[in-house]
Amino acid sequence: MDAEPIQILHNGPAPVPDAATQYMVPMRDRVRLATDVYLAGDGSPGPVVLIRLPYDKDGPFISIPEIAAYMVGRGYHVAAQDVRGKFRSEGETLLFVNEAVDGHDTIDWIAKQPWCDGDVAMWGDSYYGYTQWAAASTGHPALKAIAPRVTGTRLGSLPEPVGEDGAMEVEMSIHRLYAATFFHDNDVHLWEPDWTHRPYIDNVERFFAQVGARSMSFDQWHPDSPVFLRRFPGGHPYDARPLPVLHQMGWWDNCAPWHWQDVRALAERPGWAHNQYLFIDSIDHVNVGLSEAGRGTERTVEEFRAFLPEYLEPALEFFDVFVKGQGSPEDIPRVRWNLAHTEGFRTCASWPPEGISPLTLSPAPEGRLVPSEEGHGGEEAPPAVVEWTHDPDDLVPSPVTDPFAALREYPDERDLADRPDVLVFDGPQTADDADYAGPVRFTGEVGSSGPKMDVFVRLLDVAPDGAAHLVARGQVHLPDTAGGRRADVDMGQIGYRLRAGHRFRVHVASSDFPEFMPQPGNGLHPWTAATAEKNHQTLRLGGADGARLHLNRLPEARGEGGRR
């Protein structure tokens, strides 16, 4: 019996809005990119904000017309462009690799227009944050500042090593699915794989057969023979001319690891470090804030318009200083950040903030999570080993259906604690509010009967009523775990208030599916494995190699400040 057809939602380009004039801007190879221009005031020469995106410059998904109208009202001309091969633009549909040259050529065209004063800034989220870094890599002199949001220079890249011991990143399923969904052709094809069927790559082949064409973007990363094309053919952005950059980040953004990689790398380069500013909020990738967590639905048009000042003003105020020359760089704090579950923004000279003190919590065999001093009683506790089974046919389910909307869903994860393949460690209830900021790590010795092992660690906030919600998470892929080996799990950065009566909980598991591709247990590739095997997994507690959770505590609760 033939399989049921895949349900595909096909989205093409929306009409060009009346407020915009569309130009077909020629690139150096004569391919033309569709570009909407919105002019402020009477169209006199002024600075231009460039937005280069693959999601339709005119459609409702990103709402560029509303964003452009707000920026125009603030005195900026706006140019919004469909990247090469997307929607109204010409050329090949190939993600990442054309953005540097096309960004340079677009900036060059804008700078020569009569309505541009020669100064260009770039703004945008996710992929259209990445296009800013691509353009910056070319060093075009007209590009004066960028404001990349919830993104990174490695956005969407396949897993890379995270240490010298063979440890790797764990592959997100969206890595390859994004190529088939958003970079299959000029339009967007939204569809869901059938994750009950192995090998998982059969889903993609069925999709190609149904639409009648393959995706060049997917095939360059095909599991059987990946081809890694250069994203930055003229050199990496880190090595380009430094320019002012406002990193806009979210504590619950699933792409935050790439953004923090950029922050750390640029901090080691004096020119970039001098020009680097951080704005960190309690948001997820789609800009839902913790204050509205669990709303479950997208914003209405009216709600989005009301949200625009909060969304856009940090970047526009940054551009006022570094593009328009209004005010002084000292007017922009180096770091502005929200402590989750408080109002307003705090400021500091660098991240993490001064005054934090390290705190190490140790998982104990009876399921407790205790400060190391208490756990050892002044001496090393006798080593213990806890065990669980990784079953590729009964994987730990991902708590969210859309990992980009972690706060919009904001699921209660308490039920995961009942699974036998999830280790659970609970800390004590806190009597008073306790504030944490900076990096979070989980370390310890793990082992597996299989040839490869993935380790997933989640830090949760458990309320007095038992509801458990995500604070931070991390995951690592480890080869050669027979006999045990050290796991060092980077769980990102936090700014978090653990409120009185709440407690921390740690989950340790071997899968988070389907957000992450699961190990089949037999050493085969997760996408192409047709068979699977159960694995016996272990975590060592106590002793020098025992598991540890590493946090940083702020010394005391401080004033809340005023939210913008």
C-alpha positions as CSV (number, residue, x, y, z in Angstrom):
1,M,0.0,0.0,0.0
2,D,1.4,3.4,-1.0
3,A,2.1,5.9,1.8
4,E,-0.2,8.8,2.2
5,P,0.9,12.0,0.5
6,I,2.8,14.5,2.7
7,Q,0.8,17.5,3.7
8,I,2.7,20.5,2.3
9,L,1.8,24.2,2.8
10,H,3.2,26.1,-0.2
11,N,3.8,29.8,0.3
12,G,4.7,32.1,-2.5
13,P,5.5,35.8,-2.6
14,A,3.0,38.4,-1.3
15,P,2.2,41.6,-3.2
16,V,4.6,44.4,-3.0
17,P,3.1,47.0,-0.5
18,D,2.0,50.4,-1.8
19,A,4.5,52.1,0.6
20,A,7.5,50.4,-1.1
21,T,9.1,50.7,-4.5
22,Q,10.6,47.5,-5.7
23,Y,13.9,47.5,-7.6
24,M,15.7,44.6,-9.2
25,V,19.2,45.2,-8.0
26,P,22.0,43.8,-10.2
27,M,24.8,41.8,-8.6
28,R,28.2,41.4,-10.2
29,D,27.2,38.3,-12.0
30,R,24.1,40.1,-13.4
31,V,21.6,38.1,-11.2
32,R,19.0,40.6,-10.0
33,L,17.7,40.6,-6.4
34,A,14.2,42.0,-5.6
35,T,14.6,44.9,-3.2
36,D,11.8,47.1,-1.6
37,V,12.8,50.6,-0.8
38,Y,10.8,52.6,1.8
39,L,11.8,56.3,2.0
40,A,11.5,58.5,5.1
41,G,10.3,62.1,4.9
42,D,10.7,63.7,1.5
43,G,13.3,61.2,0.4
44,S,16.3,63.4,1.0
45,P,19.6,61.7,1.5
46,G,19.8,59.9,4.8
47,P,21.0,56.6,6.4
48,V,19.6,53.4,5.2
49,V,18.8,50.2,7.2
50,L,19.2,47.1,5.0
51,I,17.4,43.9,5.8
52,R,18.3,40.8,3.7
53,L,16.1,37.8,4.3
54,P,14.9,34.5,2.8
55,Y,11.3,34.7,4.2
56,D,9.6,37.0,1.8
57,K,10.2,40.7,2.2
58,D,6.4,41.3,1.6
59,G,4.8,38.5,3.5
60,P,3.2,38.2,6.9
61,F,5.7,35.7,8.3
62,I,8.2,38.4,9.2
63,S,6.0,41.5,8.8
64,I,8.7,43.6,7.1
65,P,6.3,46.3,5.9
66,E,5.3,47.0,9.5
67,I,8.9,47.0,10.6
68,A,9.9,49.3,7.8
69,A,7.1,51.7,8.6
70,Y,8.3,52.0,12.1
71,M,11.9,52.6,11.0
72,V,10.8,55.2,8.5
73,G,8.9,56.9,11.3
74,R,12.3,57.1,13.1
75,G,14.0,58.8,10.2
76,Y,15.6,55.9,8.5
77,H,15.2,54.8,4.9
78,V,14.8,51.0,4.6
79,A,15.8,48.5,1.9
80,A,14.3,45.0,2.3
81,Q,15.6,42.4,0.0
82,D,14.8,38.8,-0.9
83,V,18.1,37.0,-0.9
84,R,19.3,35.2,-4.0
85,G,17.0,32.4,-5.2
86,K,14.2,33.3,-2.8
87,F,10.7,34.7,-3.7
88,R,11.1,37.5,-6.3
89,S,14.9,37.4,-6.5
90,E,16.7,35.6,-9.3
91,G,19.6,33.1,-9.1
92,E,20.3,29.8,-7.5
93,T,18.6,28.8,-4.2
94,L,21.6,27.9,-2.0
95,L,21.6,28.8,1.6
96,F,24.5,30.7,3.2
97,V,27.2,30.8,0.6
98,N,26.1,33.7,-1.6
99,E,25.3,36.2,1.2
100,A,28.7,37.8,1.6
101,V,29.1,38.8,-2.0
102,D,25.5,39.7,-2.5
103,G,25.5,41.7,0.7
104,H,28.5,43.7,-0.5
105,D,27.0,44.4,-3.9
106,T,23.7,45.4,-2.4
107,I,25.3,47.9,0.0
108,D,27.4,49.2,-2.9
109,W,24.2,49.8,-4.9
110,I,22.4,51.5,-1.9
111,A,25.3,53.8,-1.1
112,K,25.2,55.2,-4.7
113,Q,21.4,56.0,-4.6
114,P,20.3,59.7,-4.4
115,W,18.3,59.0,-1.2
116,C,21.3,57.5,0.7
117,D,23.9,59.7,2.4
118,G,26.5,57.0,2.1
119,D,25.8,55.3,5.5
120,V,24.2,51.9,5.7
121,A,23.2,49.8,8.8
122,M,21.9,46.3,8.9
123,W,19.3,44.8,11.1
124,G,17.5,41.5,11.5
125,D,16.9,38.1,13.3
126,S,18.1,34.6,12.7
127,Y,19.0,34.1,9.0
128,Y,18.7,37.9,8.4
129,G,21.0,38.3,11.3
130,Y,23.5,36.0,9.6
131,T,23.3,38.0,6.4
132,Q,24.6,41.0,8.4
133,W,27.7,39.0,9.4
134,A,28.2,37.9,5.8
135,A,28.1,41.4,4.6
136,A,30.4,42.6,7.4
137,S,33.0,39.9,6.3
138,T,33.5,42.0,3.1
139,G,34.5,45.1,4.9
140,H,32.4,47.4,2.7
141,P,33.2,51.0,3.9
142,A,29.5,52.1,3.7
143,L,28.4,49.6,6.3
144,K,28.6,51.5,9.6
145,A,26.9,49.3,12.2
146,I,25.0,46.0,12.5
147,A,22.4,44.7,15.0
148,P,22.2,40.9,14.6
149,R,19.4,39.4,16.7
150,V,19.2,35.7,17.9
151,T,21.7,34.5,15.4
152,G,25.4,33.7,14.9
153,T,28.1,33.3,12.2
154,R,27.6,29.6,12.5
155,L,23.8,29.7,12.4
156,G,22.4,26.4,11.1
157,S,25.8,24.8,10.5
158,L,26.3,21.1,11.0
159,P,27.9,19.8,14.2
160,E,31.5,20.7,15.0
161,P,34.0,19.6,17.6
162,V,33.6,21.2,21.0
163,G,36.9,19.9,22.5
164,E,40.1,18.1,21.7
165,D,38.8,14.8,23.0
166,G,36.5,14.1,20.1
167,A,33.4,15.5,21.7
168,M,30.9,17.0,19.2
169,E,27.8,19.1,19.0
170,V,24.6,17.1,18.7
171,E,22.8,17.6,15.4
172,M,19.5,19.5,15.5
173,S,16.9,17.9,13.1
174,I,16.2,21.4,11.8
175,H,19.8,21.7,10.4
176,R,19.0,19.6,7.3
177,L,15.2,20.0,7.3
178,Y,15.6,23.8,7.0
179,A,17.4,23.4,3.7
180,A,14.5,21.3,2.3
181,T,11.8,23.5,3.7
182,F,13.1,27.1,3.2
183,F,15.8,26.7,0.6
184,H,14.2,24.1,-1.7
185,D,13.3,26.7,-4.4
186,N,12.1,30.3,-4.5
187,D,9.1,29.6,-2.3
188,V,8.6,28.0,1.1
189,H,7.3,24.5,1.6
190,L,6.2,23.7,5.1
191,W,5.8,20.0,6.0
192,E,6.4,17.6,8.8
193,P,8.4,14.4,8.6
194,D,7.0,11.0,9.8
195,W,9.4,10.3,12.7
196,T,7.9,6.8,13.2
197,H,9.7,5.6,10.1
198,R,13.4,4.6,9.7
199,P,15.6,5.6,8.0
200,Y,14.5,9.2,8.7
201,I,16.0,10.4,5.4
202,D,13.3,8.5,3.6
203,N,11.0,11.3,4.7
204,V,13.1,13.9,2.7
205,E,13.2,11.6,-0.3
206,R,9.4,11.3,-0.3
207,F,9.1,15.1,-0.1
208,F,11.4,15.5,-3.1
209,A,9.5,12.9,-5.1
210,Q,6.2,14.6,-4.3
211,V,7.3,18.2,-5.2
212,G,9.2,16.8,-8.3
213,A,12.6,18.3,-7.6
214,R,15.5,18.0,-5.2
215,S,17.0,20.8,-3.0
216,M,20.6,21.7,-3.9
217,S,20.9,23.1,-0.3
218,F,19.9,19.8,1.2
219,D,22.1,17.8,-1.1
220,Q,25.2,19.7,-0.2
221,W,24.8,18.3,3.3
222,H,23.5,14.9,2.4
223,P,24.6,12.5,5.1
224,D,26.2,10.1,2.5
225,S,28.5,12.8,1.0
226,P,28.3,16.2,2.6
227,V,30.0,19.1,0.7
228,F,31.1,22.1,2.9
229,L,31.0,25.3,0.8
230,R,32.6,28.4,2.2
231,R,30.2,30.8,3.8
232,F,32.7,33.7,3.8
233,P,34.7,33.4,0.6
234,G,36.6,36.6,1.3
235,G,37.5,35.8,4.9
236,H,35.7,35.3,8.2
237,P,33.9,38.3,9.7
238,Y,36.1,38.1,12.8
239,D,39.1,39.0,10.5
240,A,37.2,41.9,8.8
241,R,37.3,45.6,9.6
242,P,35.7,45.9,13.0
243,L,32.4,47.9,13.2
244,P,29.9,48.6,16.0
245,V,27.8,45.5,16.6
246,L,24.8,45.2,19.0
247,H,24.2,41.6,19.8
248,Q,20.6,41.1,20.7
249,M,20.1,37.8,22.5
250,G,17.6,35.7,24.3
251,W,18.1,33.4,27.3
252,W,15.6,30.9,25.8
253,D,16.8,31.2,22.2
254,N,17.6,27.8,20.8
255,C,20.2,29.5,18.5
256,A,21.9,31.2,21.5
257,P,25.0,28.9,21.5
258,W,26.1,30.3,18.2
259,H,25.5,33.8,19.3
260,W,27.6,33.3,22.5
261,Q,30.4,31.8,20.4
262,D,30.6,35.1,18.4
263,V,30.6,37.1,21.6
264,R,33.4,35.1,23.1
265,A,35.5,35.1,19.9
266,L,35.1,38.9,19.3
267,A,36.0,39.6,23.0
268,E,39.5,38.2,22.2
269,R,40.0,40.6,19.3
270,P,40.8,44.1,20.5
271,G,39.2,46.0,17.5
272,W,36.0,44.0,17.7
273,A,35.9,44.0,21.5
274,H,36.0,47.8,21.6
275,N,32.9,47.8,19.2
276,Q,30.9,45.1,20.8
277,Y,27.7,45.7,22.8
278,L,25.2,43.2,24.3
279,F,21.5,43.4,24.8
280,I,20.2,40.2,26.5
281,D,16.5,39.7,27.2
282,S,14.2,37.0,28.6
283,I,12.9,36.0,25.2
284,D,13.0,33.0,22.8
285,H,13.9,32.9,19.2
286,V,10.5,34.2,18.0
287,N,10.6,37.1,20.5
288,V,8.1,35.9,23.0
289,G,9.0,37.2,26.4
290,L,8.9,35.3,29.8
291,S,6.2,37.7,30.9
292,E,3.9,36.2,28.3
293,A,5.2,32.6,28.4
294,G,2.7,29.9,27.6
295,R,0.4,32.1,25.5
296,G,0.4,29.4,22.8
297,T,-0.5,31.6,19.9
298,E,1.3,34.1,17.7
299,R,0.8,37.8,18.1
300,T,-2.1,39.4,16.2
301,V,-1.2,42.3,13.8
302,E,-2.3,44.8,16.5
303,E,-0.2,43.1,19.2
304,F,2.8,43.0,16.8
305,R,2.5,46.7,16.1
306,A,2.3,47.4,19.8
307,F,5.4,45.3,20.3
308,L,7.5,47.2,17.7
309,P,9.0,49.8,20.1
310,E,10.3,47.1,22.4
311,Y,11.5,45.1,19.4
312,L,13.2,47.8,17.4
313,E,14.2,50.7,19.7
314,P,17.4,49.1,21.1
315,A,18.8,48.8,17.6
316,L,17.5,52.2,16.4
317,E,19.0,53.9,19.4
318,F,22.3,52.1,18.7
319,F,22.1,53.3,15.0
320,D,21.3,56.9,16.2
321,V,24.7,57.0,17.9
322,F,26.9,54.9,15.5
323,V,25.2,55.8,12.1
324,K,23.6,59.2,12.6
325,G,26.2,60.4,15.0
326,Q,23.6,61.6,17.6
327,G,25.0,61.4,21.1
328,S,28.1,59.5,22.3
329,P,29.1,55.9,22.4
330,E,29.2,56.2,26.1
331,D,25.4,56.6,26.0
332,I,25.1,52.9,25.1
333,P,25.8,50.6,28.0
334,R,28.2,47.8,27.1
335,V,25.9,45.2,28.4
336,R,22.2,45.5,29.1
337,W,20.5,42.4,30.5
338,N,17.3,41.3,32.1
339,L,17.3,39.0,35.1
340,A,14.5,36.6,34.4
341,H,11.4,37.0,36.6
342,T,12.3,40.7,37.3
343,E,11.4,43.9,35.5
344,G,13.7,46.2,33.6
345,F,17.3,45.9,32.5
346,R,20.5,45.9,34.4
347,T,23.8,47.2,33.0
348,C,27.4,46.1,33.4
349,A,30.8,46.8,31.8
350,S,31.2,43.2,30.5
351,W,29.7,39.7,30.7
352,P,29.4,38.0,33.1
353,P,28.8,40.8,35.6
354,E,31.2,41.5,38.4
355,G,30.5,40.1,41.8
356,I,29.3,36.6,40.9
357,S,30.6,33.7,42.9
358,P,30.9,30.1,41.7
359,L,28.5,27.5,43.1
360,T,28.9,23.8,42.5
361,L,26.0,21.4,43.0
362,S,26.5,17.6,43.1
363,P,23.9,15.1,42.1
364,A,23.6,12.4,44.8
365,P,22.5,8.8,44.4
366,E,19.2,9.3,46.2
367,G,18.2,12.0,43.7
368,R,19.2,15.1,45.6
369,L,21.1,18.0,44.2
370,V,23.3,19.5,46.9
371,P,26.1,22.0,47.3
372,S,29.4,20.0,47.0
373,E,30.5,20.8,50.5
374,E,27.3,19.3,51.9
375,G,27.4,16.4,49.5
376,H,31.0,15.4,50.5
377,G,30.8,16.4,54.2
378,G,34.3,17.7,53.9
379,E,35.5,14.4,52.4
380,E,34.9,12.6,49.1
381,A,31.7,10.6,49.2
382,P,32.0,6.9,48.1
383,P,31.6,6.7,44.3
384,A,28.3,5.5,43.0
385,V,27.0,4.8,39.5
386,V,23.4,5.4,38.3
387,E,22.2,3.6,35.2
388,W,19.5,3.9,32.5
389,T,18.6,2.5,29.1
390,H,18.7,4.4,25.8
391,D,16.0,2.9,23.7
392,P,15.9,4.3,20.1
393,D,12.4,3.0,19.8
394,D,11.2,4.9,22.9
395,L,13.1,8.2,22.9
396,V,12.7,11.0,25.4
397,P,10.3,13.4,23.8
398,S,11.2,17.0,23.1
399,P,9.2,19.1,25.5
400,V,8.3,21.7,22.8
401,T,6.8,21.0,19.4
402,D,8.5,24.1,17.9
403,P,12.0,24.7,19.4
404,F,12.1,28.3,18.1
405,A,9.0,29.1,20.3
406,A,10.2,27.7,23.6
407,L,8.5,30.4,25.7
408,R,5.4,30.6,23.5
409,E,4.8,27.0,24.5
410,Y,6.6,27.0,27.9
411,P,5.6,23.4,28.7
412,D,5.5,22.0,32.2
413,E,8.2,19.3,32.1
414,R,7.3,17.5,35.4
415,D,6.1,14.4,33.7
416,L,9.5,13.7,32.1
417,A,10.8,13.0,35.7
418,D,8.6,9.8,35.7
419,R,10.5,8.3,32.8
420,P,13.0,5.5,33.6
421,D,15.5,6.9,31.0
422,V,15.6,10.4,32.6
423,L,17.8,10.8,35.7
424,V,16.4,13.4,38.1
425,F,18.1,15.3,40.8
426,D,16.3,17.9,43.0
427,G,17.8,20.7,45.0
428,P,16.3,22.2,48.2
429,Q,13.6,24.8,48.1
430,T,15.1,28.3,48.5
431,A,13.8,30.4,51.4
432,D,14.5,33.7,49.6
433,D,14.9,34.9,46.1
434,A,18.3,33.7,44.7
435,D,19.9,35.3,41.6
436,Y,22.2,33.5,39.1
437,A,24.1,34.9,36.2
438,G,26.8,33.7,33.8
439,P,27.8,30.4,32.4
440,V,26.3,27.0,33.4
441,R,28.1,23.7,32.9
442,F,27.6,20.0,33.7
443,T,30.6,17.7,34.1
444,G,31.1,14.1,35.0
445,E,32.0,10.7,33.9
446,V,29.6,8.8,31.6
447,G,29.7,5.5,29.8
448,S,27.7,3.5,27.3
449,S,27.5,0.0,25.9
450,G,27.1,1.5,22.5
451,P,29.8,3.0,20.3
452,K,28.5,6.5,20.6
453,M,26.6,8.4,23.3
454,D,24.6,11.7,23.5
455,V,24.3,13.4,26.8
456,F,21.4,15.9,27.3
457,V,21.2,18.0,30.5
458,R,18.4,20.3,31.4
459,L,18.2,22.7,34.4
460,L,14.7,23.3,35.5
461,D,12.9,25.6,37.9
462,V,10.4,23.6,40.0
463,A,7.6,25.7,41.6
464,P,5.9,24.8,44.9
465,D,3.0,23.2,43.0
466,G,5.4,20.9,41.2
467,A,5.4,22.6,37.8
468,A,8.8,22.4,36.2
469,H,10.0,24.9,33.5
470,L,13.3,25.2,31.6
471,V,16.1,27.5,32.8
472,A,19.0,26.2,30.7
473,R,20.1,23.2,28.7
474,G,23.0,21.7,27.0
475,Q,24.0,18.5,25.1
476,V,27.1,16.8,23.8
477,H,27.9,13.9,21.5
478,L,30.6,11.5,22.7
479,P,32.3,8.8,20.7
480,D,34.2,5.9,22.3
481,T,32.4,5.8,25.7
482,A,33.2,2.2,26.5
483,G,34.8,2.1,30.0
484,G,33.7,5.6,30.8
485,R,34.8,9.1,29.7
486,R,34.4,12.6,30.9
487,A,31.5,14.7,29.6
488,D,31.7,18.5,29.7
489,V,28.3,19.9,28.8
490,D,28.1,23.6,28.0
491,M,24.6,24.7,29.1
492,G,24.9,28.3,27.9
493,Q,24.5,31.5,29.9
494,I,21.7,32.5,32.3
495,G,20.4,35.5,34.1
496,Y,17.8,34.0,36.4
497,R,16.0,34.6,39.6
498,L,15.1,31.4,41.5
499,R,12.1,32.7,43.5
500,A,11.4,31.9,47.1
501,G,9.8,28.5,47.5
502,H,11.2,27.2,44.2
503,R,14.0,24.7,43.7
504,F,16.4,23.7,40.9
505,R,16.1,20.3,39.2
506,V,18.5,18.6,36.8
507,H,17.5,16.1,34.1
508,V,20.1,13.9,32.5
509,A,19.1,11.8,29.4
510,S,20.3,10.4,26.1
511,S,17.8,11.8,23.7
512,D,15.6,14.9,23.0
513,F,13.5,13.8,20.0
514,P,12.7,15.1,17.4
515,E,14.4,18.4,18.2
516,F,17.7,16.5,18.1
517,M,18.7,13.6,15.9
518,P,18.9,10.5,18.1
519,Q,21.6,7.9,18.2
520,P,20.4,4.6,16.8
521,G,22.7,2.8,19.3
522,N,24.7,0.9,16.6
523,G,27.1,3.6,15.5
524,L,25.2,4.3,12.2
525,H,24.3,7.8,11.1
526,P,21.1,9.0,12.7
527,W,19.6,10.0,9.3
528,T,20.4,6.9,7.4
529,A,20.2,4.1,10.0
530,A,17.5,1.6,9.2
531,T,18.0,-0.4,12.4
532,A,18.6,0.4,16.0
533,E,19.8,-1.1,19.3
534,K,19.3,-0.4,22.9
535,N,22.3,0.9,24.9
536,H,23.1,0.7,28.6
537,Q,24.2,4.1,29.9
538,T,25.9,5.2,33.1
539,L,26.7,8.3,35.1
540,R,29.2,8.4,37.9
541,L,28.2,10.2,41.1
542,G,30.6,11.2,44.0
543,G,34.3,11.0,44.0
544,A,36.7,13.1,41.9
545,D,35.0,12.1,38.6
546,G,31.5,12.5,39.9
547,A,28.9,14.7,38.2
548,R,28.8,18.4,39.0
549,L,26.6,21.3,38.0
550,H,28.5,24.5,37.9
551,L,26.6,27.8,38.4
552,N,27.4,31.4,39.4
553,R,25.5,33.2,42.1
554,L,24.9,36.9,42.3
555,P,25.6,38.2,45.8
556,E,22.2,39.7,46.5
557,A,19.0,40.9,44.9
558,R,19.4,44.4,43.5
559,G,17.2,47.2,42.3
560,E,15.0,46.3,39.3
561,G,15.6,49.3,37.2
562,G,13.1,50.5,34.6
563,R,12.1,48.6,31.5
564,R,12.2,50.5,28.3
